[in-house]
């Protein structure tokens, strides 16, 4: 029986030492392929044969795979040691190379979107197999595309326009210094350091941490609020007035390849189900021996007086394998492959990147997983989560690199599902006290990734309309405070200082309407898990086929083939059925 030890990954399958002649040969080969591809430009013709068109797409795949390998090598080397000058230098060099290669092949993408007539496009797509819907999705944007000179003007102005505003927001907010008294000392901290105190076991420290953050944003509300209003107006001017999208959110929906109706259905079900989490907040107050949770206490650890169990790495890995294996041998084999090929970096080291991720580089290379394993129960779930991503990629390994990755709203399906399988497996093996901690943490996470994110999106819809009609920063803050009141009802005591919290959320500035993807992915996994609970082993082939589709099909179409109608509120309600069960289970343990 294999024993698993903490360690570093092996990247030799991707590239040799960057100083070696072999590495330079990989770079030269890639550059030559891109140069050769550029010569296709003069031969592009909407009337070309399907065979010729497919051979061009094959060249795009080859270039993408080769770039992904050496680019991936650089970024994974850097993640393993962010303090290494050599790794930093290689990362910069490969990013520059990636940008140059993308620019060299961009003409084909533009040609396909804007210069191929509908009749020839249909003819060429008819023989494109798994790439049909990928090509169709690209052409969706043609409707909103402008002439080449206009596109160039927008690209040029974006650098000093919306991109500059986002950089300005980051520059201002990342420079904030927070002073907070901890014990007898006043500490100067970054926001990330201060956020740790939001999860303190001490209620006074939690309150002070939140107030310290919110006060800083209140002091700067004039400038960060003005930046937000201009980003929103820019988004509207370009998207609706110039390109002709139906609404601010539909720009994001089309990018995510989902219908407006699907997202409307998702958000309305989330709003309707806020009482499910309100019941949890009432229970959590009891666990913390409080009459009512304040908004400052939302993420307080419920296990303040209970010693948390430690999980050895070897046992944790085997637990995750066992959880996947109980569902499907195929998925367990995919997870084992990551370890067998030493594609996991699990040890904690100085200079190594924080957090966790899974990186899929090409369909024929097993994904790489990075975790920082400390032995807490959260780490075991993080391991299951990232291996879920790795399983998803391997299920779709027969796909082209152009469609192996699932679209954003489907990207969290397998990772969340793997966590649910682990929890299901663990709940039979732990004491009631341990279960209480694990369940409370789990519902905390479900709130943060489903309800909170959907209410963020509901706020954005309201704020974009409000700003278009002309408003003030204080009025936007009132809208946000009302949004929080809808979320919490009477279950949480809400203070007015949280009205400014919207200006602390970088997603609103960086990527408008991004947040619903979290609600979508997590609720989808919960709904699928509910089906598994009803159907048992009969559900397994459907689930694996959904993962195997990668990004080759539009989410609505893919899921409808297996009897799931994601346009219908009933489908999303199934996910909340699971959340409700967990809240009831916690109530019985209290």
HUHU-V695097 format. One record per residue. N is the residue number from 0. RES is the residue in three letters. D_LAST is the distance of its C-alpha to the last C-alpha in whole Angstrom. Layout:
BEGIN
((N	RES	D_LAST) (N	RES	D_LAST))
END
This chain:
BEGIN
((0	UNK	39) (1	UNK	39) (2	UNK	37) (3	UNK	36) (4	UNK	37) (5	UNK	36) (6	UNK	39) (7	UNK	41) (8	UNK	43) (9	UNK	46) (10	UNK	48) (11	UNK	51) (12	UNK	51) (13	UNK	51) (14	UNK	54) (15	UNK	56) (16	UNK	56) (17	UNK	57) (18	UNK	60) (19	UNK	62) (20	UNK	64) (21	UNK	62) (22	UNK	59) (23	UNK	62) (24	UNK	63) (25	UNK	60) (26	UNK	60) (27	UNK	64) (28	UNK	63) (29	UNK	61) (30	UNK	63) (31	UNK	66) (32	UNK	64) (33	UNK	63) (34	UNK	67) (35	UNK	68) (36	UNK	65) (37	UNK	66) (38	UNK	70) (39	UNK	68) (40	UNK	68) (41	UNK	72) (42	UNK	71) (43	UNK	68) (44	UNK	69) (45	UNK	67) (46	UNK	70) (47	UNK	69) (48	UNK	68) (49	UNK	65) (50	UNK	66) (51	UNK	67) (52	UNK	64) (53	UNK	61) (54	UNK	63) (55	UNK	62) (56	UNK	59) (57	UNK	59) (58	UNK	60) (59	UNK	58) (60	UNK	55) (61	UNK	57) (62	UNK	57) (63	UNK	53) (64	UNK	53) (65	UNK	55) (66	UNK	54) (67	UNK	50) (68	UNK	51) (69	UNK	53) (70	UNK	51) (71	UNK	47) (72	UNK	49) (73	UNK	49) (74	UNK	46) (75	UNK	44) (76	UNK	47) (77	UNK	46) (78	UNK	42) (79	UNK	42) (80	UNK	44) (81	UNK	44) (82	UNK	46) (83	UNK	49) (84	UNK	52) (85	UNK	54) (86	UNK	50) (87	UNK	50) (88	UNK	54) (89	UNK	54) (90	UNK	51) (91	UNK	53) (92	UNK	56) (93	UNK	54) (94	UNK	52) (95	UNK	56) (96	UNK	57) (97	UNK	54) (98	UNK	55) (99	UNK	59) (100	UNK	58) (101	UNK	56) (102	UNK	59) (103	UNK	62) (104	UNK	60) (105	UNK	59) (106	UNK	62) (107	UNK	61) (108	UNK	58) (109	UNK	59) (110	UNK	62) (111	UNK	60) (112	UNK	58) (113	UNK	61) (114	UNK	64) (115	UNK	64) (116	UNK	65) (117	UNK	62) (118	UNK	65) (119	UNK	65) (120	UNK	61) (121	UNK	61) (122	UNK	63) (123	UNK	62) (124	UNK	58) (125	UNK	59) (126	UNK	60) (127	UNK	57) (128	UNK	55) (129	UNK	51) (130	UNK	52) (131	UNK	53) (132	UNK	50) (133	UNK	50) (134	UNK	53) (135	UNK	53) (136	UNK	50) (137	UNK	52) (138	UNK	55) (139	UNK	52) (140	UNK	53) (141	UNK	56) (142	UNK	56) (143	UNK	55) (144	UNK	57) (145	UNK	60) (146	UNK	63) (147	UNK	64) (148	UNK	65) (149	UNK	62) (150	UNK	60) (151	UNK	61) (152	UNK	61) (153	UNK	58) (154	UNK	57) (155	UNK	59) (156	UNK	58) (157	UNK	54) (158	UNK	55) (159	UNK	56) (160	UNK	53) (161	UNK	50) (162	UNK	50) (163	UNK	51) (164	UNK	49) (165	UNK	46) (166	UNK	47) (167	UNK	48) (168	UNK	44) (169	UNK	43) (170	UNK	46) (171	UNK	45) (172	UNK	41) (173	UNK	41) (174	UNK	43) (175	UNK	41) (176	UNK	40) (177	UNK	37) (178	UNK	38) (179	UNK	34) (180	UNK	34) (181	UNK	32) (182	UNK	32) (183	UNK	36) (184	UNK	37) (185	UNK	38) (186	UNK	37) (187	UNK	39) (188	UNK	37) (189	UNK	37) (190	UNK	34) (191	UNK	32) (192	UNK	32) (193	UNK	31) (194	UNK	28) (195	UNK	26) (196	UNK	26) (197	UNK	24) (198	UNK	21) (199	UNK	21) (200	UNK	19) (201	UNK	21) (202	UNK	21) (203	UNK	24) (204	UNK	25) (205	UNK	24) (206	UNK	25) (207	UNK	29) (208	UNK	28) (209	UNK	28) (210	UNK	31) (211	UNK	33) (212	UNK	33) (213	UNK	33) (214	UNK	36) (215	UNK	38) (216	UNK	38) (217	UNK	39) (218	UNK	42) (219	UNK	43) (220	UNK	42) (221	UNK	46) (222	UNK	46) (223	UNK	43) (224	UNK	43) (225	UNK	47) (226	UNK	46) (227	UNK	43) (228	UNK	46) (229	UNK	49) (230	UNK	46) (231	UNK	45) (232	UNK	49) (233	UNK	50) (234	UNK	48) (235	UNK	49) (236	UNK	53) (237	UNK	53) (238	UNK	51) (239	UNK	51) (240	UNK	55) (241	UNK	56) (242	UNK	55) (243	UNK	54) (244	UNK	50) (245	UNK	49) (246	UNK	46) (247	UNK	44) (248	UNK	41) (249	UNK	44) (250	UNK	45) (251	UNK	42) (252	UNK	41) (253	UNK	45) (254	UNK	44) (255	UNK	41) (256	UNK	43) (257	UNK	41) (258	UNK	42) (259	UNK	41) (260	UNK	40) (261	UNK	37) (262	UNK	36) (263	UNK	36) (264	UNK	34) (265	UNK	31) (266	UNK	31) (267	UNK	31) (268	UNK	28) (269	UNK	26) (270	UNK	27) (271	UNK	26) (272	UNK	22) (273	UNK	21) (274	UNK	19) (275	UNK	17) (276	UNK	16) (277	UNK	16) (278	UNK	13) (279	UNK	11) (280	UNK	13) (281	UNK	12) (282	UNK	8) (283	UNK	9) (284	UNK	11) (285	UNK	8) (286	UNK	7) (287	UNK	11) (288	UNK	11) (289	UNK	14) (290	UNK	15) (291	UNK	16) (292	UNK	16) (293	UNK	20) (294	UNK	22) (295	UNK	22) (296	UNK	18) (297	UNK	18) (298	UNK	18) (299	UNK	17) (300	UNK	15) (301	UNK	11) (302	UNK	12) (303	UNK	15) (304	UNK	14) (305	UNK	14) (306	UNK	17) (307	UNK	17) (308	UNK	19) (309	UNK	23) (310	UNK	24) (311	UNK	28) (312	UNK	30) (313	UNK	32) (314	UNK	29) (315	UNK	27) (316	UNK	30) (317	UNK	30) (318	UNK	27) (319	UNK	28) (320	UNK	31) (321	UNK	29) (322	UNK	27) (323	UNK	30) (324	UNK	32) (325	UNK	29) (326	UNK	30) (327	UNK	34) (328	UNK	36) (329	UNK	38) (330	UNK	35) (331	UNK	35) (332	UNK	38) (333	UNK	38) (334	UNK	36) (335	UNK	37) (336	UNK	41) (337	UNK	39) (338	UNK	39) (339	UNK	42) (340	UNK	44) (341	UNK	43) (342	UNK	41) (343	UNK	38) (344	UNK	38) (345	UNK	35) (346	UNK	36) (347	UNK	36) (348	UNK	39) (349	UNK	40) (350	UNK	42) (351	UNK	40) (352	UNK	38) (353	UNK	34) (354	UNK	32) (355	UNK	32) (356	UNK	34) (357	UNK	36) (358	UNK	40) (359	UNK	42) (360	UNK	46) (361	UNK	48) (362	UNK	47) (363	UNK	49) (364	UNK	47) (365	UNK	43) (366	UNK	41) (367	UNK	40) (368	UNK	37) (369	UNK	36) (370	UNK	33) (371	UNK	32) (372	UNK	30) (373	UNK	28) (374	UNK	26) (375	UNK	22) (376	UNK	20) (377	UNK	21) (378	UNK	25) (379	UNK	24) (380	UNK	23) (381	UNK	26) (382	UNK	28) (383	UNK	27) (384	UNK	28) (385	UNK	31) (386	UNK	32) (387	UNK	31) (388	UNK	34) (389	UNK	36) (390	UNK	36) (391	UNK	36) (392	UNK	40) (393	UNK	41) (394	UNK	40) (395	UNK	43) (396	UNK	45) (397	UNK	48) (398	UNK	48) (399	UNK	50) (400	UNK	49) (401	UNK	49) (402	UNK	47) (403	UNK	45) (404	UNK	42) (405	UNK	40) (406	UNK	40) (407	UNK	37) (408	UNK	35) (409	UNK	35) (410	UNK	35) (411	UNK	31) (412	UNK	31) (413	UNK	31) (414	UNK	29) (415	UNK	26) (416	UNK	26) (417	UNK	27) (418	UNK	23) (419	UNK	22) (420	UNK	24) (421	UNK	22) (422	UNK	19) (423	UNK	19) (424	UNK	21) (425	UNK	19) (426	UNK	16) (427	UNK	18) (428	UNK	19) (429	UNK	16) (430	UNK	13) (431	UNK	10) (432	UNK	9) (433	UNK	12) (434	UNK	11) (435	UNK	8) (436	UNK	11) (437	UNK	13) (438	UNK	11) (439	UNK	11) (440	UNK	14) (441	UNK	15) (442	UNK	14) (443	UNK	16) (444	UNK	19) (445	UNK	19) (446	UNK	19) (447	UNK	22) (448	UNK	24) (449	UNK	24) (450	UNK	23) (451	UNK	25) (452	UNK	28) (453	UNK	29) (454	UNK	28) (455	UNK	31) (456	UNK	33) (457	UNK	33) (458	UNK	34) (459	UNK	37) (460	UNK	38) (461	UNK	38) (462	UNK	40) (463	UNK	42) (464	UNK	44) (465	UNK	44) (466	UNK	45) (467	UNK	48) (468	UNK	49) (469	UNK	49) (470	UNK	46) (471	UNK	45) (472	UNK	43) (473	UNK	41) (474	UNK	41) (475	UNK	39) (476	UNK	37) (477	UNK	36) (478	UNK	36) (479	UNK	33) (480	UNK	31) (481	UNK	31) (482	UNK	30) (483	UNK	27) (484	UNK	26) (485	UNK	26) (486	UNK	24) (487	UNK	21) (488	UNK	22) (489	UNK	21) (490	UNK	17) (491	UNK	19) (492	UNK	22) (493	UNK	25) (494	UNK	28) (495	UNK	31) (496	UNK	32) (497	UNK	30) (498	UNK	33) (499	UNK	35) (500	UNK	32) (501	UNK	34) (502	UNK	37) (503	UNK	34) (504	UNK	34) (505	UNK	37) (506	UNK	36) (507	UNK	37) (508	UNK	41) (509	UNK	41) (510	UNK	40) (511	UNK	40) (512	UNK	37) (513	UNK	36) (514	UNK	32) (515	UNK	32) (516	UNK	33) (517	UNK	29) (518	UNK	28) (519	UNK	30) (520	UNK	30) (521	UNK	26) (522	UNK	26) (523	UNK	29) (524	UNK	27) (525	UNK	24) (526	UNK	26) (527	UNK	28) (528	UNK	25) (529	UNK	24) (530	UNK	28) (531	UNK	28) (532	UNK	25) (533	UNK	27) (534	UNK	31) (535	UNK	30) (536	UNK	33) (537	UNK	35) (538	UNK	33) (539	UNK	34) (540	UNK	38) (541	UNK	37) (542	UNK	35) (543	UNK	37) (544	UNK	40) (545	UNK	38) (546	UNK	37) (547	UNK	41) (548	UNK	42) (549	UNK	42) (550	UNK	43) (551	UNK	46) (552	UNK	45) (553	UNK	43) (554	UNK	40) (555	UNK	40) (556	UNK	43) (557	UNK	41) (558	UNK	38) (559	UNK	40) (560	UNK	42) (561	UNK	39) (562	UNK	38) (563	UNK	35) (564	UNK	36) (565	UNK	35) (566	UNK	37) (567	UNK	35) (568	UNK	32) (569	UNK	31) (570	UNK	30) (571	UNK	28) (572	UNK	26) (573	UNK	25) (574	UNK	24) (575	UNK	21) (576	UNK	20) (577	UNK	19) (578	UNK	17) (579	UNK	16) (580	UNK	15) (581	UNK	13) (582	UNK	11) (583	UNK	10) (584	UNK	9) (585	UNK	6) (586	UNK	5) (587	UNK	6) (588	UNK	4) (589	UNK	0))
END
